[in-house]
Amino acid sequence: MTTTADIQFPAKLSPLFTAHRYKVVFGGRGSGKSWGVARALLLQGIEKPLRILCCREIQKSIKDSVHRLLADQVVALKLEAQYHVYETEIRGTNGTEFLFSGLSAQTSISLKSYEGIDRAWVEEAQNVSKKSWDILTPTIRKAASEIWITFNPVLDTDETYQRFVVAPPTDSVVIEMNYHDNPWFPPALDQERLHTLATSEEDYANIWGGQCRTSVAGAIYAREIMEAVKDHRICPVPYDPRLKVHTVWDLGWNDSTSILCVQRGRAEIRIVDYIEEHQRTLDYYAATLNARAWNWGFDYLPHDGFTRDYKTGRSAEEILRGFGRTVQPRERSIPSVSVEEGIRACRMFLSQVIFDQGKTARLVECLKRYRRSIPASTGEPAAPLHDEFSHGADAMRYLSLVASKLTNEDDVAPPIRMQQYMQIDQALGALG
């Protein structure tokens, strides 16, 4: 019978055969991590009966799972006498069973059927959400049960990377594996590796080196964020009381409202704070801003900020003025231009921006993840994706359109109502 001693494994995977609550294997393509984990689980499953759950964030069908990988390894290891491969599961003759499930559709109640699991293997774990982890980890509670995790990292802010690499739980073994750790790295993959090395520095570091990206693949502002990181423009940015603080808004209700707090230096734009909330009324935002004893400038609203709400009969501009905010009038606020025109302006503008590392972390995350939708019918990038990251990116786009108007002077332009009063006074004076 085939045993562990008969099979060769990369040296780095030896901890898979010692007891640990969490076994985390991450890195780049061609490292053999998924292949090695599949082999290790199959071998452990013939040594004693195990219930093994193989899961990922989204599994629409069995084709999305590691079922095929495990089935191939059953053949490669000549374990056909020990395992029967069925359409949706794999069963060992000794009672071992491999089950397959997606996590995103699960609840704490639906996962109760997996409480007797001995091993949970989470593949492509870079996509697993905080909610899924919070449900899965306490569910795998059987004595001596283990959670095995394999993934290629994307961003260092991803939940899985933060949870299991940056700050791993107690009794974790964390293994970084890349192509050079795989003694059986195939020549065909080496040609792909060399091509990526020659064509894209960041792609190579992520795909083959297992390093985190500065933005998601296909991000609209990927190059600009990479330059901001290289230039150390994501750093502590203290409020300067000598400079005005202006705000730039993207308004929402069910969607988020995003507010940039901005100061203009001699040759740079400093974003000193960022506010993002949803289902909050304008009095909340006004109070939040007014609580800061800052040298306030002007509030810049998008075009919908000047449209009167049919329920209240008042616009956002009017409401904010009522709470003591100094809102720029429509003609001096954010111009209405196409999204694509705004994106082009933002790309040229971002080289001037310095982000406060702590207070604008969410804004930077939005810019890292702002990308285009790709319809399945065409496979080509289309309009920007409207999701939880688009609102911060929209506010940044608006800032690029008004950056030239920001000033540290008080007397830029009187509110529209004052202009109207002056015109009336002049007209009355002319009538004598």
SULPETA-V668303 format. One line per field, one symbol per residue. ss: DSSP state (H for helix, E for strand, C for the rest). A space follows every 10 residues. Layout:
# SULPETA-V668303
ss: ???
This chain:
# SULPETA-V668303
ss: CCCHHHCCCC HHHHHHHCCC CEEEEEECCC CCHHHHHHHH HHHHHHHCCC EEEEEECCCC CHHHCCHHHH HHHHHHCCCC CCEEECCCCE EECCCCEEEE EECCCCCCCH HHHHCCCCEE EECCHHHCCH HHHHHHHHHC CCCCCEEEEE ECCCECCCHH HHHHHHCCCC CEEEEEECHH HCCCCCHHHH HHHHHHHHHC HHHHHHHCCC CCECCCCCEC CHHHHHHHHH CCCEECCCCC CCCCEEEEEE CCCCCEEEEE EEEECCCCEE EEEEEEEECC CHHHHHHHHH CCCCCEEEEE CCHHHHCCCC CCCCCHHHHH HHCCCCECCH HHCCCCCCHH HHHHHHHHHH HHEEEECCCC HHHHHHHHHC EEEECCCCCC EEEECCCCCH HHHHHHHHHH HHHHHCCCCC CCCCCHHHHH HHHHHHHHHH HC
